[in-house]
Amino acid sequence: MSYTVVFFAIAAYLIGCIPFGKVIAGRVARIDITSRGSGNIGATNVARELGMKWGVITLVLDILKGLVPMLVFACCFCAPGSSCHMALAGIGLCALLGHMFPVFLRFQGGKGVATALGVYLVMSPSSCLCALILFVLVVAIWDYISLGSIIGAFAMPLFLILFGKPSPFVVVSVCMAILICWKHKENIQRLIRREERKWRERGPQSRNSSNRSNSSSE
């Protein structure tokens, strides 16, 4: 069983490393998404630069990075009544680390929100739904994707506790929230300075523009 967990953890990391946003932008628009807008490979930047359709496709693929490895492991190797919580939590964390620090992009990856969502969908769909509602409310009121992402990430451990989920899930969700917050450190600084770019604001076409500092949440 231990070898299987290690195999799935490595596979989850490598799957997480796949830069779907960069691949889609290259195939669809013949552009390097890392040199456009915020320079991020996530769904928010793809949506701003290529349109909502391709942003949604990127979002779904990034969610699947976290969801698929955990779901396959749970269905194939977790017998009914057995406790695989620690293994599942570790596999989910590896998928997130792959997205954030992909070996294929010199460890310069996305901010992890979509991939974390995929992980949480396996851990606790109910908790995930609550965090999504909170995210939508924050973005609807303040129009900042980054703020909604940070608040949603830190709310997840509380929702997991509220719904009685196992401690490995809670511990890993805290780690994931810290990682997501760290990846959003520049967004946090801009939020404090009131310089953060709002979701509905049209972005620059190049990182070399005067608004280079603005970045997306993903």
C-alpha positions in Angstrom: 0.0 0.0 0.0 2.8 2.4 0.8 4.4 2.0 -2.6 1.0 2.7 -4.2 0.6 5.9 -2.2 4.1 7.1 -3.2 3.3 6.3 -6.8 0.1 8.2 -6.7 1.7 11.1 -4.9 4.4 11.4 -7.6 1.8 11.0 -10.3 -0.4 13.7 -8.7 2.5 16.1 -8.6 3.3 15.5 -12.3 -0.3 15.9 -13.3 -0.4 19.1 -11.3 2.6 20.3 -13.3 0.8 20.3 -16.6 0.4 24.0 -17.5 -3.0 23.8 -19.2 -3.4 27.6 -19.4 -0.1 27.9 -21.2 -0.9 25.0 -23.5 -4.3 26.4 -24.4 -3.0 29.9 -25.0 -0.3 28.5 -27.3 -2.6 26.4 -29.3 -5.6 28.7 -29.5 -4.0 32.2 -29.8 -0.4 31.3 -30.6 0.7 33.4 -27.5 2.7 32.8 -24.4 0.3 33.4 -21.6 3.2 34.0 -19.2 4.0 37.2 -21.2 0.4 38.5 -21.3 -1.7 40.2 -18.7 -0.6 39.1 -15.3 1.7 36.5 -16.7 0.0 33.8 -14.7 -1.0 30.4 -16.2 -4.3 30.2 -14.3 -7.9 30.5 -15.5 -8.4 34.1 -14.5 -5.5 35.4 -16.7 -6.6 33.1 -19.6 -10.2 34.4 -19.4 -9.0 38.0 -19.5 -6.6 37.4 -22.4 -8.4 34.8 -24.5 -12.1 35.1 -23.4 -14.4 33.5 -20.9 -14.8 30.2 -22.8 -11.1 29.4 -22.7 -10.8 30.6 -19.1 -13.6 28.2 -18.1 -11.9 25.3 -19.9 -8.6 26.1 -18.1 -10.5 26.3 -14.8 -12.1 22.8 -15.3 -8.8 21.2 -16.4 -7.0 22.7 -13.4 -9.7 21.5 -11.1 -9.3 18.0 -12.5 -5.6 18.1 -11.6 -6.6 17.8 -7.9 -9.8 15.8 -8.3 -8.7 12.9 -10.6 -5.7 11.5 -8.7 -7.5 11.5 -5.4 -10.7 10.1 -6.9 -8.9 7.3 -8.7 -7.0 6.4 -5.5 -10.1 6.4 -3.4 -12.1 4.3 -5.8 -9.4 1.7 -6.5 -7.4 1.4 -3.3 -9.6 2.5 -0.4 -11.7 -0.5 0.7 -15.1 0.2 2.3 -14.6 1.0 6.0 -10.9 1.5 5.6 -9.1 4.8 6.6 -7.3 6.3 3.7 -7.6 9.9 4.9 -3.9 10.6 5.3 -3.0 9.1 2.0 -5.7 11.0 0.2 -4.7 14.3 1.9 -1.1 13.7 0.9 -2.0 13.0 -2.7 -4.1 16.1 -2.9 -1.3 18.2 -1.5 1.1 16.9 -4.1 -1.3 17.8 -6.9 -1.5 21.4 -5.5 2.3 21.6 -5.2 2.6 20.4 -8.8 0.4 23.2 -10.0 2.1 25.9 -7.9 5.7 24.7 -8.5 5.7 22.8 -11.8 9.0 21.3 -12.8 8.1 21.9 -16.5 8.0 25.7 -15.9 11.1 26.0 -13.6 8.8 25.8 -10.6 7.0 29.0 -11.5 3.3 27.9 -11.6 -0.2 29.1 -10.8 -1.7 30.2 -7.5 -3.5 27.0 -6.9 -7.1 28.0 -6.2 -8.7 25.8 -9.0 -6.5 22.8 -8.2 -7.3 23.2 -4.5 -11.0 23.2 -5.4 -10.6 19.8 -7.1 -8.9 18.5 -3.9 -11.7 19.8 -1.7 -14.4 18.3 -3.9 -13.0 14.9 -2.9 -12.4 15.8 0.7 -15.8 17.3 1.4 -18.3 18.5 -1.3 -20.4 20.2 1.4 -17.5 22.2 2.7 -16.4 23.0 -0.8 -19.9 24.3 -1.6 -19.9 26.6 1.4 -16.4 28.0 0.5 -17.6 28.6 -3.1 -20.6 30.5 -1.9 -18.4 32.6 0.4 -16.0 33.2 -2.6 -18.9 34.3 -4.9 -20.2 36.6 -2.2 -16.8 38.3 -1.6 -16.2 38.7 -5.4 -19.8 40.0 -5.9 -19.4 42.6 -3.2 -15.8 43.8 -3.6 -15.0 42.5 -7.2 -11.6 41.1 -6.2 -10.9 37.5 -7.3 -7.8 37.4 -5.1 -9.7 38.5 -2.0 -12.4 35.9 -2.5 -9.7 33.2 -3.1 -7.8 34.0 0.1 -10.9 34.2 2.3 -12.3 31.0 0.7 -9.0 29.1 1.3 -8.8 30.1 5.0 -12.5 29.3 5.5 -12.1 25.7 4.2 -10.4 24.3 7.4 -13.3 25.8 9.4 -15.9 24.2 7.1 -14.1 20.8 7.3 -14.2 21.0 11.1 -17.8 22.0 11.0 -18.8 19.0 8.9 -16.8 16.6 11.0 -14.1 15.7 8.5 -11.0 13.8 9.6 -8.0 15.6 11.0 -5.6 14.8 8.1 -8.0 16.7 5.8 -8.1 19.7 8.2 -4.3 19.8 8.6 -3.7 19.6 4.9 -6.3 22.3 4.2 -4.5 24.6 6.6 -1.2 24.0 4.7 -3.0 24.6 1.4 -4.5 27.8 2.7 -1.0 29.0 3.8 0.4 28.1 0.3 -2.4 29.9 -1.5 -2.0 33.0 0.7 1.8 33.0 0.1 1.2 32.8 -3.7 -1.1 35.8 -3.3 1.4 37.9 -1.3 1.7 40.5 -4.1 -2.1 40.7 -4.4 -2.3 41.2 -0.6 0.1 44.1 -0.8 -1.9 45.7 -3.6 -5.1 45.2 -1.7 -3.6 47.0 1.3 -2.5 49.8 -1.0 -5.9 49.8 -2.8 -4.1 49.1 -6.1 -5.4 45.6 -6.7 -7.0 45.1 -10.1 -10.7 44.4 -10.0 -12.1 41.4 -11.9 -14.1 43.5 -14.4 -11.2 45.8 -15.2 -9.8 45.2 -18.6 -6.2 44.1 -18.3 -3.0 45.1 -20.1 -1.9 43.1 -23.1 1.7 42.7 -22.0 3.6 42.4 -18.8 5.8 45.2 -20.1 2.9 47.7 -19.9 2.5 50.3 -17.2 0.1 48.1 -15.3 2.5 45.2 -15.2 2.1 44.8 -11.5 -1.5 43.7 -11.7 -2.0 40.0 -11.5 -4.8 37.5 -11.5 -5.8 35.2 -8.7 -5.2 31.9 -10.2 
